[in-house]
Amino acid sequence: MLDFLKRESCFCCYCGDFATECDHVIPVSWYQRTLKRRRTSKRKDEVVLSCSSCNQIIKDNLICTLGTRAAFVAERLAIAHRKRLSSPHWDTSEMDELEVKILRKVSAMQMKKSLIINRIRHCNIIAKLEPSIEEFWESYEAKVSLVEYLTQIKTKIS
Ligand SMILES: [Zn+2]
């Protein structure tokens, strides 16, 4: 089923985290409702790879471009993690003064916060670059990240 994911590292089309799932750009449920037929194909022109979190966020919303899907994920991540994102930033000198137990907690919090920030940032870049499904797979074949690939193409054009 997940043939595309056999490779060691593939990245989520939206947030850049590790991909674990195929994301149907036209949701399977839409085909079932609209065309009244089962559709389980994983044609490369209909799917991209994503992490389970992004796939869960998009669910079966009919959002047909990768850029708008990424923008949708960014928005939802910001809402879901608003508490974490507004938590204070601790600098190293402040952290040096903390007890070990608290330091561990604060470090873990900071780490989670920066992971979310990075995922949102990646989504926003994808939203701006508006890649096509074809370009996603080209980057996959070239074994470079989608952002890196799109930046390379743009530099070649200009
Ligand atoms: Zn993701």
Residues whose N, C-alpha, C, O or C-beta is under 5 A from the ligand:
A	BS01	ZN	C12 Y14 C15 G16 D17 S50 C51 C54
